[in-house]
C-alpha cells in the first residue's frame, strides 16, 4: 500500500483477468485505467500520462508489440511490462527489442507482478529523482516530501498529487481538464468544481502563510505554478 500517485494502464483482452489485475492494483493503492484492445490502449496513452503500462501481447485490433512500437515512435518512454502466455525466447527478445522493459509469462503470481512494477517505476523515477523547486518551495517525489522556506508541509494524497503535477509543469498553464485527467481515473465522476476545491486546499497550505504566491489562476483556462505574477 502507499504507492502514492503511481498511475497504471492495464491493456488485457481477457476481461476476467483484466478486472482481477485492476482490482488488485487498486487495492494496493495504484490509480488504474484499463482497456481490452491495443487501439484503445493507444487512445488512453495519447490522453494521459502513465507511470507504467501493463500490456497483453495478443490483443485484438493491435497487439502489444504494435502498441509499444507506436509509443516509442512518438517518443513515449513510459515503462512497459508485457503479459503473455507466449514464453519462447524469440517472443521475449522481440518484445524487449521493440522497447518493452519487462516480460511476465502467464500464469503468474501477483507478488511477482507487484515486485516488477515497483522495480520499473523506481527505474523511471531514477530518471527524474532531482528535487522540484519553485522559489522556496521544494517537492521531493522519491519521498513525497514537501517543504516551503525549510518548513515541512503535510499534504493529503490528492493535494500532493496536484502539487506534484503542477510543479512538474512549472511555468506551464494547465487546464482544469488536464488536471482532472491526470489525477483521476477515466471512470471517475467528480463535481464540476473538484479541481477548484483542491486548488483552494493546496493554496491554503503552500501559499497562505507566505507573501509570494506560487499558484496563479489563468482566468477562463486553468492554473500555473510559477514565481512572480
C-alpha positions as a Markdown table, in Angstrom:
| # | Residue | x | y | z |
|---|---|---|---|---|
| 1 | Unk | 0.0 | 0.0 | 0.0 |
| 2 | Unk | 1.0 | 3.6 | 0.0 |
| 3 | Unk | 2.3 | 3.9 | -3.6 |
| 4 | Unk | 1.2 | 7.5 | -3.8 |
| 5 | Unk | 0.2 | 8.8 | -7.2 |
| 6 | Unk | 1.5 | 6.0 | -9.4 |
| 7 | Unk | -0.8 | 5.6 | -12.4 |
| 8 | Unk | -1.0 | 2.4 | -14.4 |
| 9 | Unk | -2.7 | 1.4 | -17.6 |
| 10 | Unk | -3.8 | -2.2 | -18.0 |
| 11 | Unk | -4.5 | -3.4 | -21.5 |
| 12 | Unk | -5.6 | -7.1 | -21.4 |
| 13 | Unk | -8.3 | -8.6 | -23.6 |
| 14 | Unk | -9.3 | -11.4 | -21.2 |
| 15 | Unk | -11.9 | -9.5 | -19.3 |
| 16 | Unk | -11.8 | -11.6 | -16.2 |
| 17 | Unk | -8.1 | -11.3 | -16.0 |
| 18 | Unk | -8.2 | -7.6 | -16.7 |
| 19 | Unk | -10.6 | -6.9 | -13.8 |
| 20 | Unk | -8.7 | -9.1 | -11.4 |
| 21 | Unk | -5.5 | -7.2 | -12.1 |
| 22 | Unk | -7.3 | -3.9 | -11.9 |
| 23 | Unk | -8.9 | -4.7 | -8.5 |
| 24 | Unk | -5.6 | -6.0 | -7.0 |
| 25 | Unk | -3.7 | -2.9 | -8.2 |
| 26 | Unk | -6.3 | -0.6 | -6.9 |
| 27 | Unk | -6.3 | -2.4 | -3.6 |
| 28 | Unk | -2.5 | -1.9 | -3.5 |
| 29 | Unk | -3.1 | 1.9 | -3.9 |
| 30 | Unk | -2.4 | 2.4 | -7.6 |
| 31 | Unk | -4.5 | 4.6 | -9.8 |
| 32 | Unk | -5.6 | 2.3 | -12.6 |
| 33 | Unk | -7.2 | 2.6 | -16.0 |
| 34 | Unk | -8.0 | -0.4 | -18.2 |
| 35 | Unk | -9.0 | -1.4 | -21.7 |
| 36 | Unk | -9.3 | -4.5 | -23.8 |
| 37 | Unk | -7.5 | -3.9 | -27.1 |
| 38 | Unk | -4.4 | -2.2 | -28.4 |
| 39 | Unk | -6.1 | 0.6 | -30.2 |
| 40 | Unk | -7.9 | 1.7 | -27.1 |
| 41 | Unk | -4.6 | 1.4 | -25.2 |
| 42 | Unk | -3.1 | 4.0 | -27.6 |
| 43 | Unk | -6.1 | 6.3 | -27.1 |
| 44 | Unk | -5.6 | 6.2 | -23.4 |
| 45 | Unk | -1.8 | 6.8 | -23.8 |
| 46 | Unk | -2.5 | 9.8 | -26.0 |
| 47 | Unk | -4.9 | 11.3 | -23.5 |
| 48 | Unk | -3.0 | 10.9 | -20.2 |
| 49 | Unk | 0.4 | 10.3 | -18.6 |
| 50 | Unk | 1.1 | 6.9 | -17.0 |
| 51 | Unk | 3.9 | 5.7 | -14.8 |
| 52 | Unk | 3.7 | 2.2 | -16.2 |
| 53 | Unk | 1.7 | 0.2 | -18.8 |
| 54 | Unk | 0.8 | -3.5 | -18.5 |
| 55 | Unk | 0.3 | -4.9 | -22.0 |
| 56 | Unk | -1.0 | -8.2 | -23.1 |
| 57 | Unk | 0.8 | -9.3 | -26.2 |
| 58 | Unk | -2.1 | -11.0 | -28.0 |
| 59 | Unk | -4.9 | -8.4 | -28.2 |
| 60 | Unk | -7.4 | -7.5 | -30.9 |
| 61 | Unk | -7.1 | -4.5 | -33.3 |
| 62 | Unk | -3.4 | -4.0 | -32.3 |
| 63 | Unk | -1.2 | -6.4 | -30.4 |
| 64 | Unk | 1.1 | -5.4 | -27.5 |
| 65 | Unk | 4.2 | -5.2 | -29.8 |
| 66 | Unk | 2.4 | -2.8 | -32.1 |
| 67 | Unk | 1.4 | -0.6 | -29.1 |
| 68 | Unk | 4.9 | -0.4 | -27.9 |
| 69 | Unk | 6.2 | 0.3 | -31.4 |
| 70 | Unk | 3.7 | 3.2 | -31.7 |
| 71 | Unk | 4.6 | 4.5 | -28.2 |
| 72 | Unk | 8.4 | 4.5 | -28.8 |
| 73 | Unk | 8.0 | 6.0 | -32.3 |
| 74 | Unk | 6.3 | 9.1 | -30.8 |
| 75 | Unk | 8.9 | 9.4 | -28.0 |
| 76 | Unk | 6.8 | 8.0 | -25.2 |
| 77 | Unk | 9.3 | 6.3 | -22.8 |
| 78 | Unk | 6.7 | 5.0 | -20.3 |
| 79 | Unk | 7.9 | 1.7 | -18.9 |
| 80 | Unk | 6.0 | -1.3 | -20.4 |
| 81 | Unk | 5.5 | -4.7 | -18.8 |
| 82 | Unk | 4.4 | -7.4 | -21.2 |
| 83 | Unk | 1.9 | -10.1 | -20.0 |
| 84 | Unk | 1.7 | -13.1 | -22.3 |
| 85 | Unk | 1.2 | -16.9 | -22.5 |
| 86 | Unk | 3.9 | -17.0 | -25.1 |
| 87 | Unk | 7.1 | -17.8 | -23.3 |
| 88 | Unk | 9.5 | -18.5 | -26.2 |
| 89 | Unk | 12.9 | -16.8 | -26.1 |
| 90 | Unk | 12.2 | -15.3 | -29.6 |
| 91 | Unk | 9.0 | -13.6 | -28.3 |
| 92 | Unk | 10.8 | -12.2 | -25.3 |
| 93 | Unk | 13.6 | -10.8 | -27.3 |
| 94 | Unk | 11.2 | -9.3 | -29.8 |
| 95 | Unk | 9.3 | -7.6 | -27.1 |
| 96 | Unk | 12.3 | -6.2 | -25.4 |
| 97 | Unk | 14.0 | -5.1 | -28.6 |
| 98 | Unk | 10.8 | -3.1 | -29.5 |
| 99 | Unk | 11.2 | -1.1 | -26.3 |
| 100 | Unk | 9.5 | -3.2 | -23.7 |
| 101 | Unk | 11.0 | -3.1 | -20.2 |
| 102 | Unk | 10.0 | -6.5 | -18.7 |
| 103 | Unk | 8.2 | -9.7 | -19.6 |
| 104 | Unk | 5.9 | -11.8 | -17.3 |
| 105 | Unk | 4.5 | -15.1 | -18.5 |
| 106 | Unk | 1.0 | -16.3 | -17.6 |
| 107 | Unk | 0.1 | -17.7 | -15.3 |
| 108 | Unk | 1.9 | -15.5 | -12.8 |
| 109 | Unk | 1.9 | -14.8 | -9.1 |
| 110 | Unk | 0.7 | -11.3 | -8.2 |
| 111 | Unk | 3.6 | -10.8 | -5.8 |
| 112 | Unk | 5.9 | -11.1 | -8.7 |
| 113 | Unk | 3.9 | -8.7 | -10.8 |
| 114 | Unk | 3.9 | -6.2 | -8.0 |
| 115 | Unk | 7.6 | -6.6 | -7.4 |
| 116 | Unk | 8.3 | -6.0 | -11.1 |
| 117 | Unk | 6.0 | -2.9 | -11.1 |
| 118 | Unk | 7.9 | -1.5 | -8.2 |
| 119 | Unk | 11.2 | -2.0 | -9.9 |
| 120 | Unk | 10.0 | -0.5 | -13.1 |
| 121 | Unk | 8.6 | 2.6 | -11.5 |
| 122 | Unk | 11.7 | 3.0 | -9.4 |
| 123 | Unk | 13.8 | 3.0 | -12.6 |
| 124 | Unk | 11.5 | 5.6 | -14.2 |
| 125 | Unk | 11.8 | 7.7 | -11.1 |
| 126 | Unk | 15.5 | 7.3 | -11.3 |
| 127 | Unk | 15.4 | 9.5 | -14.4 |
| 128 | Unk | 13.7 | 12.2 | -12.5 |
| 129 | Unk | 15.0 | 12.0 | -9.0 |
| 130 | Unk | 16.1 | 15.6 | -8.8 |
| 131 | Unk | 14.1 | 17.8 | -6.4 |
| 132 | Unk | 11.5 | 20.0 | -8.0 |
| 133 | Unk | 11.7 | 23.6 | -6.8 |
| 134 | Unk | 9.8 | 26.9 | -7.3 |
| 135 | Unk | 11.0 | 29.8 | -5.3 |
| 136 | Unk | 11.4 | 28.4 | -1.8 |
| 137 | Unk | 9.0 | 25.5 | -2.4 |
| 138 | Unk | 10.6 | 22.1 | -2.7 |
| 139 | Unk | 9.0 | 18.8 | -3.7 |
| 140 | Unk | 10.9 | 15.5 | -3.4 |
| 141 | Unk | 9.0 | 12.9 | -5.4 |
| 142 | Unk | 11.0 | 10.0 | -4.1 |
| 143 | Unk | 9.9 | 10.7 | -0.5 |
| 144 | Unk | 6.7 | 12.5 | -1.2 |
| 145 | Unk | 8.2 | 15.3 | 1.0 |
| 146 | Unk | 7.1 | 19.0 | 0.6 |
| 147 | Unk | 8.8 | 22.0 | 2.2 |
| 148 | Unk | 8.5 | 25.7 | 1.8 |
| 149 | Unk | 11.1 | 28.0 | 3.4 |
| 150 | Unk | 12.5 | 25.0 | 5.1 |
| 151 | Unk | 9.2 | 24.2 | 6.8 |
| 152 | Unk | 7.6 | 20.8 | 6.3 |
| 153 | Unk | 4.2 | 20.9 | 4.7 |
| 154 | Unk | 1.8 | 17.9 | 5.3 |
| 155 | Unk | -0.5 | 17.2 | 2.3 |
| 156 | Unk | -3.3 | 14.7 | 1.8 |
| 157 | Unk | -2.7 | 12.3 | -1.1 |
| 158 | Unk | -4.7 | 14.2 | -3.7 |
| 159 | Unk | -3.3 | 17.5 | -2.6 |
| 160 | Unk | 0.2 | 16.1 | -3.0 |
| 161 | Unk | -0.7 | 14.6 | -6.4 |
| 162 | Unk | -2.0 | 18.0 | -7.6 |
| 163 | Unk | 1.1 | 19.9 | -6.4 |
| 164 | Unk | 3.5 | 17.4 | -8.0 |
| 165 | Unk | 1.6 | 17.7 | -11.3 |
| 166 | Unk | 1.8 | 21.5 | -11.1 |
| 167 | Unk | 5.5 | 21.6 | -10.2 |
| 168 | Unk | 6.4 | 19.1 | -12.9 |
| 169 | Unk | 4.7 | 21.6 | -15.3 |
| 170 | Unk | 6.2 | 24.7 | -13.6 |
| 171 | Unk | 5.6 | 27.8 | -15.7 |
| 172 | Unk | 3.1 | 26.0 | -18.0 |
| 173 | Unk | -0.6 | 26.8 | -17.8 |
| 174 | Unk | -2.6 | 23.6 | -17.3 |
| 175 | Unk | -6.4 | 23.4 | -17.8 |
| 176 | Unk | -8.8 | 22.0 | -15.3 |
| 177 | Unk | -9.5 | 19.2 | -17.8 |
| 178 | Unk | -5.8 | 18.3 | -17.9 |
| 179 | Unk | -5.5 | 18.3 | -14.1 |
| 180 | Unk | -8.6 | 16.1 | -13.8 |
| 181 | Unk | -7.4 | 13.7 | -16.5 |
| 182 | Unk | -4.0 | 13.3 | -14.9 |
| 183 | Unk | -5.2 | 13.0 | -11.3 |
| 184 | Unk | -8.2 | 10.7 | -11.6 |
| 185 | Unk | -9.1 | 7.6 | -13.5 |
| 186 | Unk | -11.2 | 7.9 | -16.6 |
| 187 | Unk | -14.2 | 6.3 | -14.9 |
| 188 | Unk | -14.1 | 8.8 | -12.0 |
| 189 | Unk | -17.1 | 11.1 | -12.0 |
| 190 | Unk | -16.5 | 14.3 | -10.0 |
| 191 | Unk | -18.3 | 17.5 | -9.4 |
| 192 | Unk | -17.5 | 20.3 | -11.9 |
| 193 | Unk | -15.6 | 22.2 | -9.3 |
| 194 | Unk | -13.5 | 19.4 | -7.9 |
| 195 | Unk | -10.2 | 20.8 | -9.2 |
| 196 | Unk | -11.0 | 24.3 | -7.8 |
| 197 | Unk | -11.7 | 22.7 | -4.4 |
| 198 | Unk | -8.3 | 21.0 | -4.3 |
| 199 | Unk | -6.6 | 24.2 | -5.6 |
| 200 | Unk | -8.1 | 26.1 | -2.7 |
| 201 | Unk | -7.0 | 23.4 | -0.2 |
| 202 | Unk | -3.5 | 23.5 | -1.7 |
| 203 | Unk | -3.2 | 27.3 | -1.7 |
| 204 | Unk | -4.2 | 27.3 | 2.0 |
| 205 | Unk | -1.2 | 25.0 | 2.8 |
| 206 | Unk | 1.5 | 26.3 | 0.5 |
| 207 | Unk | 0.6 | 30.0 | -0.2 |
| 208 | Unk | -1.4 | 31.4 | 2.6 |
| 209 | Unk | 1.4 | 32.0 | 5.1 |
| 210 | Unk | 3.9 | 33.3 | 2.6 |
| 211 | Unk | 4.0 | 36.7 | 0.9 |
| 212 | Unk | 4.9 | 35.3 | -2.5 |
| 213 | Unk | 2.1 | 33.3 | -4.0 |
| 214 | Unk | 3.0 | 30.5 | -6.3 |
| 215 | Unk | -0.3 | 29.1 | -7.6 |
| 216 | Unk | -1.8 | 31.5 | -10.1 |
| 217 | Unk | -5.2 | 31.4 | -11.8 |
| 218 | Unk | -5.4 | 32.0 | -15.5 |
| 219 | Unk | -9.0 | 33.1 | -15.9 |
| 220 | Unk | -11.1 | 31.0 | -18.2 |
| 221 | Unk | -8.4 | 28.3 | -18.6 |
| 222 | Unk | -6.7 | 26.9 | -15.6 |
| 223 | Unk | -3.7 | 27.3 | -13.3 |
| 224 | Unk | 0.0 | 27.7 | -13.3 |
| 225 | Unk | 2.7 | 27.2 | -10.7 |
| 226 | Unk | 5.3 | 29.9 | -11.1 |
| 227 | Unk | 7.4 | 32.6 | -9.3 |
| 228 | Unk | 6.2 | 36.2 | -9.6 |
| 229 | Unk | 3.0 | 37.4 | -11.1 |
